[in-house]
Amino acid sequence: MATETAAPMTEPAETAEAIVRAVRAVCDPEIPVLTIEDLGILRSVEVEAAAEADETGEAEGPGEGEATGEGKATGETAGLRAHVVITPTYSGCPAMETIRADVQRAARAAGAAEVDVELVFSPAWTTDWMSDEGKAKLSEYGIAPPAGRAAGPIGLSMAVKCPLCHSLNTTGLSRFGSTACKALYRCSDCLEPFDYFKVH
């Protein structure tokens, strides 16, 4: 008679790596071709063992104001706890609650028992934090990536290239595009309007 074999146990280190990968892969809800890592708003992901529970079933370890897990028997852990730090593109960004929920969902699906998402506003996010890969994805998606850098006492501005025909013969139509972090431009060669992700 065939005997059943138990599925191999996943090592905590492997689960922790899976959680980090899952969080890095969360997409921006406004620009779904970009991950939060591409966008530069993901500051850090730390994964550690969750607090142990005492005999009363109350979790020990996290201090006041920190996330806690469900009580476990003495000597057992509540699994892994993920602490994720993100910085909004600007303080009033309406996508942050969606991003927070998506990060929590992704981390739990990858094996986290607890997920704590912290918003940090200082230092302020800048388009300089965007990855080169993320800027290339923006262009392929039809949004002109930031032209120049925001770093330094005076931001360096460059001509905005049309993401459709790649012409530099473009004109700004409005300081605000589909969202507050974008401006509306039009190409004078292909005559198509397009969003430009503003340098800031």
N, C-alpha and C positions, 0 to 999 in steps of 0.2 A: 504494500500500500504506500502510495506517495506521501511523503511528509511535507508539511508546510515549513518554509523557511522565513524567518522574520526579515523584514526589509531593513537594510543597513541604516543605522542611526546617522543622522546628519550631524557633523561636528559643529560645535558652537562657532568656531572661527569661520567655517564655510557659510553658516547662516548669517553671520555678521557681514561677511563680504557681499552676500546676496542682498541684504538689506541696503547696504551702501549703494550698490549698483541700481537697485530699484528706485531709490530716492533720486539719484542722479539722472535717471531716465524719465522722470516726471516732466510732462510737457507744459508749456505756458498755455493757458486756456485761450488767450487772445491771439497768439501766434503758434498754432499747434506744431509747426515744423521745428520749433526751438524747444530744447529742454531747459529746465531752470539752471542747469549747469552751463549750457551754451550762453544763456542770457547773463550769467554772472551774478544772479541773485542768491544762488546757493553758496553760503559761506562755509559751512562745515556739516559733517555728519559723524556723530560719535555713537558707537554701539558698545554697551556694557551689560553685565549681568544685572538683572533687576533685583530689587531688595528682597532679602529673605523674610519669611513670615515667622512670627513667634507662635507659641502654643495657643494663643487666643485667636489666631487667624488674622491678626493685624500685621500689615506689612511694616517692616522696619527699614530705616535707611534714609529715604527721601525726606528732606526738611520741609518746613512750612512753605506752601505755595508751589511745591514740585509735584509732578504727576506721580501717582501711586498705582500699584497693581492690585489685583484681587488677592485676598489672603490665601496662603498656602500652608500646608502642614510644616511642622518644625523640620529644618534641614533641607527643605525643598526651595528652589528658586522660582520666581514668577516668569522665568525665561529671560529674554533679552530686551533691553530698553534702548530705544533710539532717541538721541537728542539731536534735532536738526535746527540749524540756524539759517534764516533767510533774511535778506534785506530787500524791501520793496523798491521798485524802480522810482517811485515817489510816494510820499506819505499817504496820499488819498487813493492809491491804486485799488480799484474795485475788484481786481482779480485775486487779491491776497487770500481771502477766505476760501476761495475755490482751490487755490494752490495748497493752502494748509490742509484742506480735506483730502486732496489728491495725494499729498505726501504721506499723510497718516494711513490712507488706504493702501498705498504701494508698500510702505514699510511693514504693515501688518500682514499683507499678502505674502511677503518675503520671509516672514517668520518672527517679526517683532511682537512681543507681548504688550509692550507699552511704547507709545510714541509721543514725544514732547516736541512741539514746533515752536521755536522762539523767534520773534521778529526783532531785528536789531536795526536801528535807524542811523547809527553813527559808527563808522564813517558812512556818509551818504553814498548810495549807489551811483555809479557813473557808467556811461557807455564804454569807457575804457576797460571795464571788467568783462565785456563781451568777448567770447572766444573768436578766433579767426574762422573756425569752422561754423560758428553760429552766424557770423556776418555773411559767409558764403551761402548758408541756408536761406537767410533773409532775401538775398538777391535772387536766388532761384525761385523763391516763393512770390516774387514780384514787389518786394519792398526794398527800397534803397537803404543799404546799411549806413551807419554813421560815417560821415566823411570828415576825417581829422580826429584829433584827440582833445579831450576836455582838460587834461592835466596841465598844470602850470598856471601862472597868474592871468594869462590871456589865452582863452581857448583858440586853437588853430582851426580855422574853417577852410574847407576845400570845396571845389565844384561838386555838385551832386550828380552822379551818373545815373542815367535812366536804367532801371533794372531790366527793361524789355529790349531796347535796341542798343544800349550801352553808350548812347550819346551823352556828351557833357553839355549840350545845348539845352539846358533845362531852366525853368523859371518857377519860383515859389509862388503859389496861389494863396495859401493860408498858413498861418503859424500852427494850426491844429488840423490834423487829419482825422482818421477813423477813431483814434484814441489820443489822449492828451500828450503822450510821449512821441507822437508822430506829427509831421507837417505834410501838407498837401502840395505836390509839385506837378508840373506838366512838362512833357518833353516837346520841344519845338520842332523836332525832326519827325518823330513817329506820331506826334500829337496826342499821345495817351497820357492820362493823369495817373499818378502813382503816389503811394505813401512813402515818406522818407523818415527813417528813425533818427530823430534829432540828437545831436551831440549834447550831452549834459552830464 
